[in-house]
Amino acid sequence: MKKSLILACAFLCMNAMNASAATRYAADDEKKENVTSVSETAGTDMTWEFYSAYGDPTAEDLAAVSGSSRFGKKAAYFYGLFKDTYVTKEEVVPGDPTRRTVIRKPEIYNAVKNIEKALGKALKKHEITPEESEKQFCHVLKVSLAAIDSDTSTFEKSLDENRKDSQALLAIFQRVDLKNLY
């Protein structure tokens, strides 16, 4: 009698656990369906708005730029700001001389690097003029600098979905509306 009572309780508990797990997985599937429908719309016609604290550099700022860039002095200025903002080095353990490199918002960082590489190739093949490449790359860098302190989850998601296509990444950056804070 005791054995059958224990087995019946165990059977009921297992059924209850399976039922709760099935409802939880069904809810997860519904969430996944919603995410895909949002991501499909996010990649096609969504625009973003970020607030930028960086204007055009002054002549003094451009003179202070060390080295040159294949995209021009203005792009080199913004690229220096980009590197300083996105890449930080921190100590692994206090007192230990080893450091690790931390990249803030890696989706945006990788997209900028991908666009830089693609624009460099296009410039090398003379598919684009140096002025146009500088204009496009400066806009990409300004957007990335403005996005560092903003909520960019949908922007990063669409960048991640198109991470292999540099033209799509450039189009996503072109759909961003920059508002100047000053």
Buried (B, 14 or more C-beta within 10 A) or exposed (E): EEEEEEEEEEEEEEEEEEEEEEEEEEEEEEEEEEEEEEBEEBBEEBEBEBEBEBEEBEEEBBEEBEEEBBBBBBBBBBBBBBEEBBEEEEEEEEEEEEEEEEEEBEBBBBBBEBBBEBBBEBBEEEEBEEEEBBBBBBBBBBBBBBBBEBEBEBBBBBBBBBBEEBEBBBEBBEEBEBEEEE
